Amino acid sequence: MVTLKDLAEDWIKARSALKQQIKMLESDPIYPQAGLSEEARTAIGQHIKKAIAEYDALLKENPNA
């Protein structure tokens, strides 16, 4: 049985992983070499930031998890 605490822990892990992805997009020179333009990196970063905001909202809605 999955508890709300289990879900919150997963949300926190996912949020952390997404933050790492943003950091890599913004600072890692490999992405331009992989064919991602600056515009694509910015767009991807914006989508990831929205996802992080959604995880933050989930955690705020369930503070006792």
Secondary structure, DSSP 8 states (H G I E B T S, - for coil): ---HHHHHHHHHHHHHHHHHHHHHHHH-THHHHTT--HHHHHHHHHHHHHHHHHHHHHHHH-TT-
